[in-house]
Amino acid sequence: MIKTDLDQRLRSLKAELGSSILVAVSKYSPIDDVAMAYELGQMDFGENRVQDLEEKAAAFATRGLKDVRWHFIGNLQSNKVKELLKIPNLWSIHSVSSKKLVEEIIKREGEFKGEELKLFFQLNTSHEDEKSGFDTVEEMLESMLFLKKHGGPKLVIHGLMTMGSVRSEDFEAAALKCFGDLKNARELAQKELGLSDLKLSMGMSQDYKMALREGADYIRVGSAIFK
Ligand SMILES: *Cc1c(COP(=O)(O)O)cnc(C)c1O
């Protein structure tokens, strides 16, 4: 990766962001490229496998890159939660997708050494089978309430996450529909839980522009940065 190219891509993305946050998805990238992005001022990175995140976080720690914020964005299995919460500089989990997972996160909270762990509840708005996430808003709300009631002080309900539909002929319209559904789910969640200011994590390389238009607070972009 050539540093000036990476710089250019990060700059042009950031120019589009407004107050939204860019999570640079580093899952395809070798550690040298990720560290280069960090040196260029990018602090938020997303990984979708616990083992890969462990390795990258360890490499960052070794290099003294200590202001990194790691976002876990992938499908999470309960038996990996303990390992995940131990990872230094873990900042958030975007993919809380079942009651079972919420229970496990509560059980393992003691492993987390940071001040606060931001949790996004993932809703499967496209209803594509291979996507994880809660199938219905009701199930998601039930798990959010469970966390609110039983979770310790470090576990913060930070927002909702979704992935736009990819298999549609008109993917732009389909993505907009998914993002609109997530916005509606946020309204309901805020009302039901008595919360305000829940954030929206939505939009990837192919559909982040639409996500921004729909009010994304976090976009998760990988290939458009690190191709
Ligand atoms: C890989 C991934 C992304 C980034 O995808 P790109 O198309 O490379 O931008 C975003 N969100 C999730 C959940 C991912 O797994």
The ligand as an SDF file (V2000), in Angstrom:
LIG
                    3D

 15 15  0  0  0  0  0  0  0  0999 V2000
  -16.5850   -6.4570    5.9420 C   0  0  0  0  0  0  0  0  0  0  0  0
  -17.6170   -5.6720    6.6330 C   0  0  0  0  0  0  0  0  0  0  0  0
  -17.7830   -4.3150    6.3740 C   0  0  0  0  0  0  0  0  0  0  0  0
  -16.9600   -3.5630    5.3310 C   0  0  0  0  0  0  0  0  0  0  0  0
  -17.2410   -4.0510    4.0650 O   0  0  0  0  0  0  0  0  0  0  0  0
  -16.6470   -3.3300    2.7430 P   0  0  0  0  0  0  0  0  0  0  0  0
  -17.5770   -3.7340    1.6840 O   0  0  0  0  0  0  0  0  0  0  0  0
  -15.2770   -3.8640    2.5640 O   0  0  0  0  0  0  0  0  0  0  0  0
  -16.6630   -1.8710    2.9990 O   0  0  0  0  0  0  0  0  0  0  0  0
  -18.7420   -3.6200    7.0930 C   0  0  0  0  0  0  0  0  0  0  0  0
  -19.5100   -4.2350    8.0150 N   0  0  0  0  0  0  0  0  0  0  0  0
  -19.3850   -5.5440    8.2900 C   0  0  0  0  0  0  0  0  0  0  0  0
  -20.2650   -6.1470    9.3140 C   0  0  0  0  0  0  0  0  0  0  0  0
  -18.4300   -6.2980    7.6170 C   0  0  0  0  0  0  0  0  0  0  0  0
  -18.3150   -7.6090    7.8920 O   0  0  0  0  0  0  0  0  0  0  0  0
  1  2  1  0
  2  3  1  0
  2 14  2  0
  3  4  1  0
  3 10  2  0
  4  5  1  0
  5  6  1  0
  6  7  2  0
  6  8  1  0
  6  9  1  0
 10 11  1  0
 11 12  2  0
 12 13  1  0
 12 14  1  0
 14 15  1  0
M  END
$$$$
